[in-house]
Amino acid sequence: MRQAIAEIKSGGLCADTVAITFDDAYLSTCTIAHPLLSKHGLHATVFTVTGWINGEVTFWWRRLGDMIARSSFDGVTQEKLRLVLPEDLVTFPGGQPDVAWRRVLLEKAALHLRTLDPETMRQKLERSEKLLFPAGDYSPTPETPPTWEQIRGLAGPHMEFAAHTRSHPNFRFTDPDEAERDIMASKREIEDRLQCEVNGFAYPYGKDVDAYAKLEPVLRRLGFDYAVNTHPGYNTDSTDLYALRRVSLPSTTSRGLIGRELILSFLRPNRVLVSCAYPRCGMFDASTTSR
């Protein structure tokens, strides 16, 4: 991202510029992505949730994915699903759903839950657990974030680490002062831990443009040069540096499909494509975390 921002600011944006980014800083970013980047001489930016690395916060979507992946769905009906999700958001197939349906359920459920205030979301997650594990025997799969020692060992020519907040809050429901403290804590810890300047930021969830626009003065004051969201699209010399768009890679491990999307993206000249590699359904197949 540093190189892409430098090109944008200089007005000399190259037609084939691609900036690769990873969100959250999962362990697979270190164990899978970094070796591949090094092998092919590529660079990437990792937007890091510092509270996740420190074990202070957990990601609700990973808990949700874990429950959907492991549930037998015994006793689940369309009517019961409606207690958690909006009516007819998904159609329950009956029996034990296959992996493809579980992936659809996770993506649609996560998209719905991220629009809710924290307390309502918490309640719906509790209802989901009771629905998917009626015997009360759900035990979360242990999470393994990378350590700061691992991250320090990877920070360098092929991978830089930027800020993605401390706790991954939903800024739609966050007080401005609280948001600033959360952002500042993330930036300062990464700088202290890695002894480097952090000038890039990724908005949590990445879709709430109105909420993010209010944070631009905060980001400027804290010393950030740019910020990225998750709205698909391309960036030019005139793009707002605090509202940079990103194109997510497709939810597949198929090299052909990924390659097709990237090739089509390059057909538009004088654009910088920021590619977000995000393991949206990593709970179902270990290989998907390489995206």
Secondary structure as a PSIPRED ss2 file (coil, helix, strand):
# PSIPRED VFORMAT (PSIPRED V4.0)

   1 M C   1.000  0.000  0.000
   2 R H   0.000  1.000  0.000
   3 Q H   0.000  1.000  0.000
   4 A H   0.000  1.000  0.000
   5 I H   0.000  1.000  0.000
   6 A H   0.000  1.000  0.000
   7 E H   0.000  1.000  0.000
   8 I H   0.000  1.000  0.000
   9 K H   0.000  1.000  0.000
  10 S H   0.000  1.000  0.000
  11 G C   1.000  0.000  0.000
  12 G C   1.000  0.000  0.000
  13 L C   1.000  0.000  0.000
  14 C C   1.000  0.000  0.000
  15 A C   1.000  0.000  0.000
  16 D C   1.000  0.000  0.000
  17 T C   1.000  0.000  0.000
  18 V E   0.000  0.000  1.000
  19 A E   0.000  0.000  1.000
  20 I E   0.000  0.000  1.000
  21 T E   0.000  0.000  1.000
  22 F E   0.000  0.000  1.000
  23 D E   0.000  0.000  1.000
  24 D E   0.000  0.000  1.000
  25 A C   1.000  0.000  0.000
  26 Y C   1.000  0.000  0.000
  27 L H   0.000  1.000  0.000
  28 S H   0.000  1.000  0.000
  29 T H   0.000  1.000  0.000
  30 C H   0.000  1.000  0.000
  31 T H   0.000  1.000  0.000
  32 I H   0.000  1.000  0.000
  33 A H   0.000  1.000  0.000
  34 H H   0.000  1.000  0.000
  35 P H   0.000  1.000  0.000
  36 L H   0.000  1.000  0.000
  37 L H   0.000  1.000  0.000
  38 S H   0.000  1.000  0.000
  39 K H   0.000  1.000  0.000
  40 H H   0.000  1.000  0.000
  41 G C   1.000  0.000  0.000
  42 L C   1.000  0.000  0.000
  43 H C   1.000  0.000  0.000
  44 A E   0.000  0.000  1.000
  45 T E   0.000  0.000  1.000
  46 V E   0.000  0.000  1.000
  47 F E   0.000  0.000  1.000
  48 T E   0.000  0.000  1.000
  49 V C   1.000  0.000  0.000
  50 T H   0.000  1.000  0.000
  51 G H   0.000  1.000  0.000
  52 W H   0.000  1.000  0.000
  53 I H   0.000  1.000  0.000
  54 N C   1.000  0.000  0.000
  55 G C   1.000  0.000  0.000
  56 E C   1.000  0.000  0.000
  57 V C   1.000  0.000  0.000
  58 T C   1.000  0.000  0.000
  59 F C   1.000  0.000  0.000
  60 W H   0.000  1.000  0.000
  61 W H   0.000  1.000  0.000
  62 R H   0.000  1.000  0.000
  63 R H   0.000  1.000  0.000
  64 L H   0.000  1.000  0.000
  65 G H   0.000  1.000  0.000
  66 D H   0.000  1.000  0.000
  67 M H   0.000  1.000  0.000
  68 I H   0.000  1.000  0.000
  69 A H   0.000  1.000  0.000
  70 R H   0.000  1.000  0.000
  71 S C   1.000  0.000  0.000
  72 S C   1.000  0.000  0.000
  73 F C   1.000  0.000  0.000
  74 D C   1.000  0.000  0.000
  75 G C   1.000  0.000  0.000
  76 V C   1.000  0.000  0.000
  77 T C   1.000  0.000  0.000
  78 Q H   0.000  1.000  0.000
  79 E H   0.000  1.000  0.000
  80 K H   0.000  1.000  0.000
  81 L H   0.000  1.000  0.000
  82 R C   1.000  0.000  0.000
  83 L C   1.000  0.000  0.000
  84 V C   1.000  0.000  0.000
  85 L C   1.000  0.000  0.000
  86 P C   1.000  0.000  0.000
  87 E C   1.000  0.000  0.000
  88 D C   1.000  0.000  0.000
  89 L C   1.000  0.000  0.000
  90 V C   1.000  0.000  0.000
  91 T C   1.000  0.000  0.000
  92 F C   1.000  0.000  0.000
  93 P C   1.000  0.000  0.000
  94 G C   1.000  0.000  0.000
  95 G C   1.000  0.000  0.000
  96 Q C   1.000  0.000  0.000
  97 P C   1.000  0.000  0.000
  98 D C   1.000  0.000  0.000
  99 V H   0.000  1.000  0.000
 100 A H   0.000  1.000  0.000
 101 W H   0.000  1.000  0.000
 102 R H   0.000  1.000  0.000
 103 R H   0.000  1.000  0.000
 104 V H   0.000  1.000  0.000
 105 L H   0.000  1.000  0.000
 106 L H   0.000  1.000  0.000
 107 E H   0.000  1.000  0.000
 108 K H   0.000  1.000  0.000
 109 A H   0.000  1.000  0.000
 110 A H   0.000  1.000  0.000
 111 L H   0.000  1.000  0.000
 112 H H   0.000  1.000  0.000
 113 L H   0.000  1.000  0.000
 114 R C   1.000  0.000  0.000
 115 T C   1.000  0.000  0.000
 116 L C   1.000  0.000  0.000
 117 D C   1.000  0.000  0.000
 118 P H   0.000  1.000  0.000
 119 E H   0.000  1.000  0.000
 120 T H   0.000  1.000  0.000
 121 M H   0.000  1.000  0.000
 122 R H   0.000  1.000  0.000
 123 Q H   0.000  1.000  0.000
 124 K H   0.000  1.000  0.000
 125 L H   0.000  1.000  0.000
 126 E H   0.000  1.000  0.000
 127 R H   0.000  1.000  0.000
 128 S H   0.000  1.000  0.000
 129 E H   0.000  1.000  0.000
 130 K H   0.000  1.000  0.000
 131 L H   0.000  1.000  0.000
 132 L H   0.000  1.000  0.000
 133 F C   1.000  0.000  0.000
 134 P C   1.000  0.000  0.000
 135 A C   1.000  0.000  0.000
 136 G C   1.000  0.000  0.000
 137 D C   1.000  0.000  0.000
 138 Y C   1.000  0.000  0.000
 139 S C   1.000  0.000  0.000
 140 P C   1.000  0.000  0.000
 141 T C   1.000  0.000  0.000
 142 P C   1.000  0.000  0.000
 143 E C   1.000  0.000  0.000
 144 T C   1.000  0.000  0.000
 145 P C   1.000  0.000  0.000
 146 P C   1.000  0.000  0.000
 147 T C   1.000  0.000  0.000
 148 W H   0.000  1.000  0.000
 149 E H   0.000  1.000  0.000
 150 Q H   0.000  1.000  0.000
 151 I H   0.000  1.000  0.000
 152 R H   0.000  1.000  0.000
 153 G H   0.000  1.000  0.000
 154 L H   0.000  1.000  0.000
 155 A C   1.000  0.000  0.000
 156 G C   1.000  0.000  0.000
 157 P C   1.000  0.000  0.000
 158 H C   1.000  0.000  0.000
 159 M E   0.000  0.000  1.000
 160 E E   0.000  0.000  1.000
 161 F E   0.000  0.000  1.000
 162 A E   0.000  0.000  1.000
 163 A E   0.000  0.000  1.000
 164 H C   1.000  0.000  0.000
 165 T C   1.000  0.000  0.000
 166 R C   1.000  0.000  0.000
 167 S C   1.000  0.000  0.000
 168 H C   1.000  0.000  0.000
 169 P C   1.000  0.000  0.000
 170 N C   1.000  0.000  0.000
 171 F H   0.000  1.000  0.000
 172 R H   0.000  1.000  0.000
 173 F H   0.000  1.000  0.000
 174 T C   1.000  0.000  0.000
 175 D C   1.000  0.000  0.000
 176 P H   0.000  1.000  0.000
 177 D H   0.000  1.000  0.000
 178 E H   0.000  1.000  0.000
 179 A H   0.000  1.000  0.000
 180 E H   0.000  1.000  0.000
 181 R H   0.000  1.000  0.000
 182 D H   0.000  1.000  0.000
 183 I H   0.000  1.000  0.000
 184 M H   0.000  1.000  0.000
 185 A H   0.000  1.000  0.000
 186 S H   0.000  1.000  0.000
 187 K H   0.000  1.000  0.000
 188 R H   0.000  1.000  0.000
 189 E H   0.000  1.000  0.000
 190 I H   0.000  1.000  0.000
 191 E H   0.000  1.000  0.000
 192 D H   0.000  1.000  0.000
 193 R H   0.000  1.000  0.000
 194 L H   0.000  1.000  0.000
 195 Q C   1.000  0.000  0.000
 196 C C   1.000  0.000  0.000
 197 E C   1.000  0.000  0.000
 198 V C   1.000  0.000  0.000
 199 N C   1.000  0.000  0.000
 200 G E   0.000  0.000  1.000
 201 F E   0.000  0.000  1.000
 202 A E   0.000  0.000  1.000
 203 Y C   1.000  0.000  0.000
 204 P C   1.000  0.000  0.000
 205 Y C   1.000  0.000  0.000
 206 G C   1.000  0.000  0.000
 207 K C   1.000  0.000  0.000
 208 D C   1.000  0.000  0.000
 209 V H   0.000  1.000  0.000
 210 D H   0.000  1.000  0.000
 211 A H   0.000  1.000  0.000
 212 Y H   0.000  1.000  0.000
 213 A H   0.000  1.000  0.000
 214 K C   1.000  0.000  0.000
 215 L C   1.000  0.000  0.000
 216 E H   0.000  1.000  0.000
 217 P H   0.000  1.000  0.000
 218 V H   0.000  1.000  0.000
 219 L H   0.000  1.000  0.000
 220 R H   0.000  1.000  0.000
 221 R H   0.000  1.000  0.000
 222 L C   1.000  0.000  0.000
 223 G C   1.000  0.000  0.000
 224 F C   1.000  0.000  0.000
 225 D C   1.000  0.000  0.000
 226 Y E   0.000  0.000  1.000
 227 A E   0.000  0.000  1.000
 228 V E   0.000  0.000  1.000
 229 N C   1.000  0.000  0.000
 230 T C   1.000  0.000  0.000
 231 H C   1.000  0.000  0.000
 232 P C   1.000  0.000  0.000
 233 G C   1.000  0.000  0.000
 234 Y C   1.000  0.000  0.000
 235 N E   0.000  0.000  1.000
 236 T C   1.000  0.000  0.000
 237 D C   1.000  0.000  0.000
 238 S C   1.000  0.000  0.000
 239 T C   1.000  0.000  0.000
 240 D C   1.000  0.000  0.000
 241 L C   1.000  0.000  0.000
 242 Y C   1.000  0.000  0.000
 243 A C   1.000  0.000  0.000
 244 L E   0.000  0.000  1.000
 245 R C   1.000  0.000  0.000
 246 R C   1.000  0.000  0.000
 247 V E   0.000  0.000  1.000
 248 S E   0.000  0.000  1.000
 249 L C   1.000  0.000  0.000
 250 P C   1.000  0.000  0.000
 251 S C   1.000  0.000  0.000
 252 T C   1.000  0.000  0.000
 253 T C   1.000  0.000  0.000
 254 S C   1.000  0.000  0.000
 255 R H   0.000  1.000  0.000
 256 G H   0.000  1.000  0.000
 257 L H   0.000  1.000  0.000
 258 I H   0.000  1.000  0.000
 259 G H   0.000  1.000  0.000
 260 R H   0.000  1.000  0.000
 261 E H   0.000  1.000  0.000
 262 L H   0.000  1.000  0.000
 263 I H   0.000  1.000  0.000
 264 L H   0.000  1.000  0.000
 265 S H   0.000  1.000  0.000
 266 F H   0.000  1.000  0.000
 267 L C   1.000  0.000  0.000
 268 R C   1.000  0.000  0.000
 269 P C   1.000  0.000  0.000
 270 N C   1.000  0.000  0.000
 271 R C   1.000  0.000  0.000
 272 V E   0.000  0.000  1.000
 273 L E   0.000  0.000  1.000
 274 V E   0.000  0.000  1.000
 275 S E   0.000  0.000  1.000
 276 C E   0.000  0.000  1.000
 277 A E   0.000  0.000  1.000
 278 Y C   1.000  0.000  0.000
 279 P C   1.000  0.000  0.000
 280 R C   1.000  0.000  0.000
 281 C C   1.000  0.000  0.000
 282 G C   1.000  0.000  0.000
 283 M C   1.000  0.000  0.000
 284 F C   1.000  0.000  0.000
 285 D C   1.000  0.000  0.000
 286 A H   0.000  1.000  0.000
 287 S H   0.000  1.000  0.000
 288 T H   0.000  1.000  0.000
 289 T H   0.000  1.000  0.000
 290 S H   0.000  1.000  0.000
 291 R C   1.000  0.000  0.000
